[in-house]
């Protein structure tokens, strides 16, 4: 899979250094992945949440962080949309942003 963009990950962990190792691990795994369906992701990331329009939320570092990404299975691309803490994710403003409500 091609991940767009690693810069988003690096920018995040520069401000939140404790997330660096876990985000880098996720990035390496995602690049090597051959995901064709949601189930392929669920097989590796059992706690991943699947939202509308192929938006997947990954729990990072024991659920301390969340990474939201849109997956284009056909073109083998991952577009990182958002990275933040679990608390930030739980805020209604983020929920509205990703659901369109």
N, CA and C of each residue as an Amber inpcrd file, in Angstrom:
protein
   303
   0.8470000  -1.1710000   0.0000000   0.0000000   0.0000000   0.0000000
   0.8970000   1.2400000   0.0000000   0.4250000   2.2760000  -0.6160000
   1.1220000   3.5620000  -0.6100000   0.4270000   4.4470000   0.4240000
   1.2180000   4.9880000   1.3450000   0.6660000   5.8090000   2.4220000
   0.9080000   7.2810000   2.1130000  -0.1770000   8.0500000   2.1100000
  -0.1150000   9.4950000   1.8970000  -0.5420000  10.1780000   3.1870000
   0.1940000  10.8270000   3.9280000   1.5990000  10.9720000   3.6810000
   2.3510000  10.7270000   4.9750000   3.5530000  10.2550000   4.8380000
   4.3950000  10.0170000   6.0030000   4.6590000  11.3210000   6.7350000
   4.6880000  12.4210000   6.0040000   4.9100000  13.7350000   6.6110000
   3.8750000  14.0230000   7.7030000   2.6400000  13.6160000   7.4860000
   1.5960000  13.8020000   8.4900000   1.9700000  13.0840000   9.7830000
   2.5000000  11.8770000   9.6510000   2.9240000  11.1070000  10.8160000
   4.0900000  11.7980000  11.5090000   5.0890000  12.1750000  10.7420000
   6.2840000  12.8170000  11.3080000   5.9130000  14.1300000  11.9970000
   5.0950000  14.9320000  11.3560000   4.6710000  16.1960000  11.9590000
   3.9760000  15.9570000  13.2980000   3.1660000  14.9070000  13.3530000
   2.4520000  14.6160000  14.6010000   3.4160000  14.1890000  15.7040000
   4.3110000  13.2460000  15.3970000   5.1520000  12.7800000  16.4930000
   6.2550000  13.7550000  16.8650000   6.5220000  14.7300000  16.0330000
   7.4490000  15.7930000  16.4400000   6.8570000  16.5900000  17.6000000
   5.5300000  16.7010000  17.6200000   4.8480000  17.4100000  18.7010000
   4.4490000  16.4750000  19.8450000   4.4150000  15.1830000  19.5700000
   3.9780000  14.1730000  20.5400000   4.9550000  13.0010000  20.4720000
   6.1500000  13.2200000  20.9810000   7.2490000  12.2660000  20.8210000
   6.9230000  10.8570000  21.3060000   6.0840000  10.7300000  22.3220000
   5.7610000   9.4120000  22.8600000   4.9860000   8.5500000  21.8550000
   4.4830000   9.1600000  20.7940000   3.7440000   8.4060000  19.7730000
   4.6480000   7.9090000  18.6460000   5.8880000   8.3540000  18.6130000
   6.7640000   8.1020000  17.4650000   6.9200000   6.6190000  17.1330000
   7.3200000   5.8170000  18.0790000   7.5950000   4.4020000  17.8000000
   6.3410000   3.6920000  17.2730000   5.2250000   3.9280000  17.9030000
   3.9890000   3.2560000  17.4890000   3.5160000   3.7130000  16.1120000
   3.6160000   5.0040000  15.8430000   3.2180000   5.5030000  14.5180000
   4.1560000   5.0100000  13.4280000   5.4430000   4.9640000  13.7060000
   6.4010000   4.4340000  12.7120000   6.1400000   2.9510000  12.4560000
   5.8180000   2.2090000  13.4960000   5.5060000   0.7860000  13.3380000
   4.2660000   0.6130000  12.4620000   3.2180000   1.4030000  12.7550000
   2.0040000   1.3260000  11.9430000   2.3310000   1.6490000  10.4860000
   3.1100000   2.6900000  10.2590000   3.4540000   3.1040000   8.8930000
   4.1700000   1.9900000   8.1380000   5.1520000   1.3710000   8.7690000
   5.8870000   0.2750000   8.1150000   4.9650000  -0.8940000   7.7880000
   4.0930000  -1.2440000   8.7180000   3.1540000  -2.3420000   8.4790000
   2.1780000  -1.9960000   7.3610000   1.6780000  -0.7640000   7.3680000
   0.7190000  -0.3490000   6.3360000   1.3570000  -0.3750000   4.9480000
   2.6030000   0.0710000   4.8510000   3.2960000   0.0580000   3.5540000
   3.4400000  -1.3620000   3.0080000   3.6560000  -2.3210000   3.8800000
   3.8470000  -3.7080000   3.4580000   2.5330000  -4.4540000   3.2370000
   1.4510000  -3.8920000   3.7340000   0.1510000  -4.5690000   3.7010000
  -0.3780000  -4.7180000   2.2790000  -1.2140000  -5.7110000   2.1220000
  -1.9270000  -5.9400000   0.8620000  -3.4130000  -6.0360000   1.1830000
  -3.9790000  -4.9460000   1.7020000  -5.3760000  -4.9410000   2.1050000
  -6.2880000  -4.8420000   0.8930000  -7.2500000  -5.7530000   0.8270000
  -8.2450000  -5.7410000  -0.2430000  -9.6560000  -5.4960000   0.2880000
  -9.8430000  -5.7330000   1.5800000 -11.1570000  -5.5790000   2.2050000
 -10.9720000  -5.1060000   3.6430000 -12.0850000  -4.6810000   4.2520000
 -12.0540000  -4.3290000   5.6710000 -11.5980000  -5.5080000   6.5210000
 -11.9830000  -6.7000000   6.1200000 -11.6170000  -7.8820000   6.8970000
 -10.1060000  -8.0820000   6.9350000  -9.4160000  -7.7520000   5.8640000
  -7.9500000  -7.8530000   5.8580000  -7.3490000  -6.9620000   6.9440000
  -7.9140000  -5.7830000   7.1060000  -7.4410000  -4.8830000   8.1540000
  -7.8200000  -5.4430000   9.5190000  -9.0460000  -5.8900000   9.6630000
  -9.5410000  -6.4160000  10.9430000  -8.7250000  -7.6290000  11.3940000
  -8.2480000  -8.4230000  10.4460000  -7.4240000  -9.5870000  10.7930000
  -6.1390000  -9.1810000  11.4970000  -5.6040000  -8.0310000  11.1640000
  -4.3630000  -7.5440000  11.7860000  -4.6320000  -6.5540000  12.9150000
  -5.6150000  -5.7000000  12.7270000  -5.9550000  -4.6590000  13.6970000
  -7.3860000  -4.8970000  14.1730000  -7.5330000  -5.7900000  15.1260000
  -8.8720000  -6.2180000  15.5630000  -9.6980000  -5.0860000  16.1650000
  -9.0510000  -4.0390000  16.6480000  -9.7880000  -2.9270000  17.2660000
 -10.0630000  -1.7850000  16.2820000  -9.7080000  -1.9490000  15.0340000
  -9.9700000  -0.9000000  14.0420000 -11.4770000  -0.6920000  13.9030000
 -11.8560000   0.5600000  13.6910000 -13.2650000   0.9020000  13.4800000
 -13.4460000   1.3280000  12.0350000 -14.5390000   0.8910000  11.4400000
 -14.8200000   1.1800000  10.0410000 -16.0100000   2.1240000   9.9550000
 -15.7750000   3.2890000   9.3870000 -16.7980000   4.3170000   9.2710000
 -17.2240000   4.4310000   7.8070000 -17.8890000   5.4840000   7.4660000
 -18.3960000   5.6790000   6.1070000 -17.2570000   5.8870000   5.1000000
 -17.5440000   5.5900000   3.8560000 -16.6370000   5.8830000   2.7340000
 -15.2110000   5.3580000   2.9330000 -15.0850000   4.1340000   3.4090000
 -13.7780000   3.4910000   3.6070000 -12.8550000   4.2610000   4.5500000
 -13.4290000   4.9770000   5.5070000 -12.6430000   5.6300000   6.5440000
 -12.4470000   4.6390000   7.6760000 -11.1880000   4.4090000   8.0230000
 -10.8400000   3.4440000   9.0640000 -10.1140000   4.1800000  10.1740000
 -10.4870000   3.8790000  11.4200000  -9.8250000   4.4680000  12.5710000
  -9.0220000   3.3660000  13.2630000  -7.7180000   3.5880000  13.3350000
  -6.7960000   2.6480000  13.9670000  -6.4650000   3.1280000  15.3700000
  -6.4400000   2.2050000  16.3170000  -5.9830000   2.5110000  17.6650000
  -4.4730000   2.3440000  17.6820000  -3.7760000   3.3630000  18.1410000
  -2.3130000   3.3860000  18.1320000  -1.8050000   3.4600000  19.5630000
  -0.7480000   2.7150000  19.8410000  -0.0920000   2.7190000  21.1650000
  -1.0850000   2.4060000  22.2700000  -1.6870000   1.2370000  22.1660000
  -2.6110000   0.7990000  23.1960000  -3.8040000   1.7140000  23.3650000
  -4.2420000   2.3050000  22.2850000  -5.3990000   3.1790000  22.2520000
  -5.1350000   4.5660000  22.8430000  -3.8620000   4.9270000  23.0290000
  -3.5440000   6.2930000  23.4580000  -3.8090000   7.2830000  22.3290000
  -3.6450000   6.8230000  21.1000000  -3.7990000   7.6730000  19.9160000
  -4.7380000   7.0010000  18.9410000  -5.2790000   7.8130000  18.0620000
  -6.1080000   7.3180000  16.9770000  -5.5740000   7.8870000  15.6790000
  -5.6200000   7.0690000  14.6430000  -5.2200000   7.4830000  13.3060000
  -6.3900000   7.1590000  12.3890000  -6.9270000   8.1810000  11.7430000
  -8.0330000   7.9910000  10.8050000  -7.4810000   8.0800000   9.3880000
  -7.8170000   7.0930000   8.5740000  -7.3100000   7.0480000   7.2010000
  -8.3920000   6.5420000   6.2590000  -8.4040000   7.1120000   5.0800000
  -9.2970000   6.6280000   4.0320000  -8.5110000   5.6180000   3.1980000
  -9.1100000   4.4730000   2.9700000  -8.4450000   3.3860000   2.2580000
  -9.0480000   3.2470000   0.8610000  -8.1930000   3.2790000  -0.1360000
  -8.6000000   2.9960000  -1.5100000  -8.0380000   1.6160000  -1.8280000
  -8.8590000   0.6120000  -1.5990000  -8.4080000  -0.7720000  -1.7720000
  -7.9890000  -1.0620000  -3.2040000  -8.7530000  -0.5650000  -4.1470000
  -8.4920000  -0.8560000  -5.5590000  -7.1330000  -0.3210000  -6.0120000
  -6.8300000   0.9180000  -5.6180000  -5.5750000   1.5410000  -6.0310000
  -4.4490000   1.3570000  -5.0170000  -4.7380000   0.6240000  -3.9430000
  -3.7250000   0.3020000  -2.9170000  -3.1350000   1.5750000  -2.2960000
  -4.0480000   2.4880000  -1.8980000  -3.5850000   3.7440000  -1.3100000
  -4.2720000   3.9860000   0.0370000  -3.5090000   4.5900000   0.9410000
  -4.0050000   4.9770000   2.2560000  -3.7800000   6.4730000   2.3880000
  -4.8410000   7.1940000   2.7000000  -4.7600000   8.6350000   2.8790000
  -5.0080000   8.9590000   4.3520000  -3.9630000   9.3780000   5.0510000
  -4.1220000   9.7250000   6.4580000  -4.9140000  11.0250000   6.5400000
  -6.0020000  10.9870000   7.2850000  -6.8790000  12.1450000   7.4050000
  -6.6990000  12.8760000   8.7330000  -6.3100000  12.1480000   9.7670000
  -6.2410000  12.7550000  11.0880000  -5.4740000  11.8360000  12.0320000
  -4.6920000  12.4430000  12.9300000  -4.0380000  11.7250000  14.0240000
  -4.2650000  12.5540000  15.2800000  -4.6020000  11.8990000  16.3520000
  -4.8020000  12.6150000  17.6100000  -4.9190000  11.6490000  18.7690000
  -5.1420000  12.2160000  19.9350000  -5.3030000  11.3860000  21.1280000
  -6.6940000  10.7790000  21.1500000  -6.8420000   9.7910000  21.9860000
  -8.1470000   9.1690000  22.1690000  -9.1580000  10.2240000  22.6360000
  -8.7440000  11.0830000  23.5430000  -9.6160000  12.1370000  24.0630000
 -10.0510000  13.0860000  22.9590000  -9.1130000  13.4910000  22.1050000
  -9.4550000  14.3830000  21.0000000 -10.4480000  13.7230000  20.0520000
 -10.2520000  12.4350000  19.8270000 -11.1510000  11.6940000  18.9340000
 -12.5740000  11.6800000  19.4770000 -12.6730000  11.5540000  20.7990000
 -13.9820000  11.4610000  21.4180000 -14.7630000  12.7710000  21.4000000
 -14.1010000  13.8690000  21.1150000 -14.8090000  15.1480000  21.0720000
 -15.8160000  15.1640000  19.9240000 -16.9480000  15.7230000  20.1880000
 -17.9990000  15.7510000  19.1790000 -17.5720000  16.4680000  17.9030000
 -16.6920000  17.4540000  18.0130000 -16.2880000  18.1760000  16.8060000
 -15.6140000  17.2420000  15.8090000 -14.7850000  16.3120000  16.2880000
 -14.1640000  15.3660000  15.3670000 -15.1970000  14.4070000  14.8100000
 -16.0850000  13.9510000  15.6510000 -17.1320000  13.0560000  15.1870000
 -17.9230000  13.7000000  14.0550000 -18.2850000  14.9600000  14.2240000
 -19.0290000  15.6760000  13.1820000 -18.2090000  15.8000000  11.9020000
 -16.9210000  16.0530000  12.0610000 -16.0430000  16.2130000  10.9110000
 -16.0090000  14.9510000  10.0550000 -15.8730000  13.7940000  10.7020000
 -15.7190000  12.5750000   9.9290000 -17.0350000  11.9810000   9.4640000
 -18.1170000  12.3070000  10.1730000 -19.4110000  11.7210000   9.7770000
 -20.2180000  12.6460000   8.8920000 -19.8610000  13.9240000   8.8990000
 -20.6120000  14.8810000   8.1160000 -21.8830000  15.3470000   8.7920000
 -22.0890000  14.9370000  10.0450000 -23.2990000  15.3590000  10.7930000
 -23.1080000  16.6770000  11.4690000
